[in-house]
């Protein structure tokens, strides 16, 4: 069964850090582009960060302007997992975070991702 499972969401104070994990089973994640999206209550799902498939030219990454300099995406091919390190968290980062896998590229086009996880809740509050 092809599956993505997110973990690492939690309640954290403003300024704190979390690391989200996106683990794949049933397929090899390094052949795929992977993105993190988030959806806050009453808002549309938005792209946060993405990483291209592993290749000779190295991973290509991209970030939403709202998280640049605070979030970092990475992959561990040996563990078939992609991570999202989130630092200097703000209350506006509160959302359900989803990972998605699709054809090789790094982008935020929701309809072009084939596999989705179930989401993990991140709450930033004092």
C-alpha positions as CSV (number, residue, x, y, z in Angstrom):
1,X,0.0,0.0,0.0
2,X,1.4,3.4,-1.0
3,X,1.2,5.7,2.0
4,X,2.6,8.9,3.4
5,X,2.5,9.4,7.2
6,X,3.2,12.8,8.8
7,X,4.3,13.1,12.4
8,X,5.8,15.7,14.8
9,X,3.0,18.1,15.2
10,X,2.5,19.5,18.6
11,X,1.5,22.5,20.7
12,X,4.5,24.9,21.0
13,X,5.0,28.4,22.3
14,X,5.8,31.3,20.0
15,X,9.5,31.3,19.1
16,X,9.7,27.6,19.5
17,X,10.7,24.9,17.1
18,X,9.3,21.7,15.7
19,X,10.5,19.1,13.2
20,X,7.8,17.4,11.1
21,X,8.5,14.1,9.4
22,X,6.9,12.6,6.3
23,X,7.6,8.9,6.0
24,X,6.7,7.0,2.9
25,X,5.8,3.3,2.6
26,X,5.2,1.2,-0.5
27,X,7.3,3.5,-2.7
28,X,10.7,5.1,-2.9
29,X,10.4,8.8,-1.9
30,X,13.6,10.0,-3.4
31,X,12.2,9.5,-6.9
32,X,9.5,12.0,-6.1
33,X,9.1,15.7,-5.5
34,X,7.7,16.3,-2.1
35,X,5.9,19.4,-0.7
36,X,4.6,20.5,2.6
37,X,1.2,22.3,2.6
38,X,-0.7,23.7,5.5
39,X,-4.4,24.6,6.0
40,X,-5.6,26.8,8.8
41,X,-9.3,26.9,9.8
42,X,-11.4,28.8,7.3
43,X,-8.4,29.2,4.9
44,X,-7.3,27.5,1.7
45,X,-4.5,25.0,1.7
46,X,-1.2,26.7,0.9
47,X,2.2,25.6,-0.1
48,X,4.9,26.0,2.6
49,X,8.0,24.3,1.2
50,X,9.0,21.7,-1.4
51,X,12.0,19.7,-2.5
52,X,12.6,18.1,-5.9
53,X,13.5,14.4,-6.4
54,X,17.1,13.4,-5.7
55,X,19.3,13.7,-8.7
56,X,22.7,14.5,-10.0
57,X,22.3,18.3,-9.8
58,X,21.2,18.2,-6.2
59,X,17.9,18.9,-4.5
60,X,16.0,22.0,-5.5
61,X,14.1,23.6,-2.7
62,X,11.6,26.4,-2.4
63,X,9.7,28.2,0.4
64,X,6.7,30.4,0.8
65,X,7.8,34.0,1.6
66,X,6.1,33.7,5.0
67,X,8.5,30.9,6.1
68,X,11.7,31.8,4.4
69,X,14.6,31.9,6.8
70,X,12.6,30.1,9.5
71,X,11.8,26.7,7.9
72,X,14.1,24.2,6.2
73,X,13.1,21.1,4.2
74,X,15.4,18.1,3.8
75,X,15.3,14.4,2.9
76,X,16.9,11.3,4.3
77,X,16.7,8.7,1.5
78,X,18.0,5.9,3.7
79,X,14.9,6.4,5.9
80,X,12.6,7.2,3.0
81,X,11.6,10.4,4.9
82,X,11.3,14.1,4.2
83,X,11.6,16.6,7.1
84,X,10.4,20.1,7.7
85,X,12.4,21.9,10.4
86,X,10.4,24.8,11.7
87,X,12.1,27.5,13.8
88,X,10.9,30.8,15.3
89,X,7.3,29.7,15.1
90,X,4.6,32.2,15.1
91,X,0.9,32.0,16.0
92,X,0.1,32.4,12.3
93,X,1.9,29.1,11.6
94,X,-0.9,27.3,13.4
95,X,-2.5,24.8,10.9
96,X,-2.7,21.2,9.9
97,X,0.4,20.4,7.9
98,X,0.3,17.9,5.1
99,X,3.0,16.3,3.0
100,X,2.5,15.3,-0.6
101,X,4.5,13.5,-3.2
102,X,4.4,13.9,-7.0
103,X,6.4,13.8,-10.2
104,X,10.0,14.9,-9.5
105,X,9.6,18.7,-9.4
106,X,9.4,21.2,-6.6
107,X,6.2,23.2,-6.9
108,X,3.0,24.2,-5.0
109,X,0.4,23.0,-7.6
110,X,-1.9,21.0,-5.4
111,X,-3.6,19.0,-8.2
112,X,-0.3,17.7,-9.5
113,X,0.5,15.7,-6.3
114,X,-0.4,12.1,-6.4
115,X,0.0,11.0,-2.8
116,X,-1.0,12.8,0.4
117,X,-0.6,12.2,4.1
118,X,-3.4,12.5,6.7
119,X,-1.9,15.7,8.2
120,X,-0.4,16.6,11.6
121,X,-1.6,19.5,13.8
122,X,0.8,22.3,14.6
123,X,-0.5,24.8,17.2
124,X,1.6,27.9,18.2
125,X,0.2,29.5,21.3
126,X,1.3,30.8,24.6
